[in-house]
Each structure stands twice: as C-alpha cells, then as structure tokens.
Amino acid sequence: MANQEDKFKKVIAHAKEYGYIFSSSEIYDGLSAVYDYGQNGVELKNNLREYWWKSMVYMHQNIVGLDSAIFMHPTTWKASGHVDAFNDPLIDNKDSKKRYRADVLVEDFREKIIQKIEKDITKAKKRFGDAFNEEEFRNTNANVLRRQKEIDKITAELTRVQEENDLAGFKQLIEDLGIGCPESGSKNWTDVRQFNLMFGTKLGASAESATDLYLRPETAQGIFVNFLNVQKSGRMKIPFGIAQTGKAFRNEIVARQFIFRMREFEQMEMQFFVRPGEEMKWYEYWKETRLNWHLSLGLGKDNYRFHDHDKLAHYANAAADIEFNFPFGFKELEGIHSRTDFDLKAHEEFSGKKLQFFDPELKENYVPYVVETSVGLDRMFLAVFSKALQEEKLEDGTSRVVLRLPAVVAPTKAAILPLVKKDGLPEIAKE
C-alpha cells in the first residue's frame, strides 16, 4: 500500500512539474477537486478524446455525433430520475470531522479482502509454477474460501441496504465490519443520510423571475432528448448510435484521488439504440468492443478487469464496469449499461411527445432499447499517464524516470533537438 501511495504521489508531482495538470486557481490556494490541464496535458487530453471519437464515430457507419448543451430544461432531470434519485449515502466521522460516501467505505473494505485473495494466488503461482491451477486453488484453498465467503456476505448486505434505501442498515453494516475513518481510525460515526449530487443554478434577469436549472450531471440525457431529431434528420435505422463528449458536473461528497473523481469532469458517451429483445446481444458486443479499444493503447491486459454490478441503477437490466488498475487499486474506468427503454419512455411521459421508431422490417412502432458505453476522459488520462510514468534501471546501476505514453495519443510525436547553438543547426532544425 505504501508503494502505491508513493507511486501516486510521483504521478501527481510529475503531472504538475511537466505541464500536464495544475490545481485550479492555485494562486488562491486552489479549489477542491477542480483541476486545469496544462500545455502538455491539454494535448494528451485532446488526443485521447480524438482517439475515442474516431474509433466510435468514424469507424462505425451507424454511429453519429452530437454536441448538446450543458443547460437543459429542468423537467429533463425530473424525467431522468436525477431530481428524486441521484443521491449518494453520506456519513461523517464525529472525531475526525471527515465526510465519506458510506458505500465507498464498504466497497474499499471489501476490496482489501479481494486483494488478499489475489496476493495468495500470486504467491501460489510462484510456488507451483506451470502446474498451478487457479480455478482449483480458488475452490479448495481454505483461506481463499473463507475470504470469498466474507466477500459474498458483505456484497449481499451492501446490495440489500442500497436497494431498500436502508440508511440505518448502512450504518449498522459499517459498524459490524469495524470500519474506521481512513484518516484517523475513529469508528465514531454519524447516521447515514442521502445527498443529492446535482449543482443548481438560475436562469433569468432577476432573482424573482429566475428559473431553477441544473448543471448537467451526465451527457446522456442530451442524447435521449435529441433521439428523434438525429434519427429523422439522418434517416437512421435501428440499430444506430449517437456519441457525445462534453463536460458534466457533480457535487461529489468526497472528491478525491486527484483527477479520478472531480466535481467538473468530461465524459465520452455513446447511446446505442436497438430493437427490444436484442439488447443483451448488443450489451455483450459493446463490452467486448470497448475492452478491445482500451487494450489497443498497450497498457497491459492484466491492468483491466470486468466488474458486473450487484446493484443495478433504476434504468438498467444489466451493467458492468471495465475496471483499471490505478495506482490506488482497481477502480471503474468505463461503464457499459443496458438501459432498457427507461429514458425514452420517461421523456415521452414528461414531455407528451412520442419518441418511437417505425421499423420498416417489422412494420411496427416501438420505443427502442438502449445500450450505453460511458467512459470518463479524465480517468482515461489518469490511467494512461500513471502507467506511462515508469522508473527505468540503467546498466550503471542508476535509475531515471521516463514517461512512455502510447504514441497514438502522445502530445509530441517527434522532435528535432540540436545539441549545440551554432553552425546553423538551430535554423536547420526549424526548417
């Protein structure tokens, strides 16, 4: 753990020193969980966005792009469920005065047990070599079985309290597991309460006549409300997708881990509209396709894994995360969700407008189902940057720090650097 923390500190320091990421408004002591991208960082970020856009839009004949507004009619967020259900469970430690997401405390506790299993497996691999059978080891080793039983028990109870919105049960689970404050170790917790993540703002010339608006917490709804506009103007046929990149805003309870969790961030999302009943086929297709896209960057297959959701969002019938091995462990990098027809039907209900597709092959109208892929651009940046930063051992026993960014997204592709400022070499280099 100490090595991971040291590596993460080096990532943050290197990002600032070499013009990749700065703390926003730093001369005023910064703003919590808000960052600016420097001269090299903005190039890397733009290249990552372009790499995603080309692979998603240019490489698929049935996917088109969109750039919807950050401000949307407030009823949009009522229809989507964000006004009533976009909450996180919040808990405070009475002694340290620190605030946490209750679900993250439990998930981090569970992850430590998972890592113990992985450590046992790694040791066994070294011990038994080619004769090692991981599946058999998982099914027979006493320590692994005991820990897996504990994981399953935690998962089941976490799922229950989330689905039932049992806030008292949430606190009881934290107490039963003996989870302490990550900073102080104190186990003196407040009750758990819900916290809405949307930023509110006003639209209007005066406070009296102003309309309450929200900064969008996701880009997906801009796609859904434009479904018919895109479909009709582009004469799109099912299945087809609409892709979008853009800023989103969430008033996170605990924004931490550098640019991994921020209050202002950028998403790269694609909503793929399919026939009802075919969503699981496309869900599996996009899981495989998106993982292959990540692998194409060459960061190492072992640094990725799928995590199927135990608790599904109110709109989904299937969901999985592509998790990446960040310096602080495996965390979500991209989500693939089968959103059913929830969003389009909800907007139909609240707007009074039909959002249906006439299928000429089936000769019927229906509300399409949706499969979503959603990746955070800032998290992509952190994944690429943290794995690219390496310490290289030299033949003379010394070491040096190198940044091995994938060539396709590197800010600088090639450079001509004269070793001396004479003999006309600088002029030749410029030419």
Helices and strands as residue ranges (DSSP letters): H 2-17, E 21-23, G 26-28, E 35-37, H 39-53, I 54-58, E 63-65, H 75-80, H 82-85, E 87-92, E 99-101, H 102-128, G 129-131, H 134-140, H 142-163, H 167-176, E 193-196, E 200-203, E 211-214, H 220-225, H 227-234, E 240-249, G 258-260, E 264-274, H 279-295, G 301-303, E 304-308, E 318-326, E 329-340, H 342-351, E 357-359, E 364-366, E 369-376, H 377-388, E 389-393, E 399-403, H 425-430
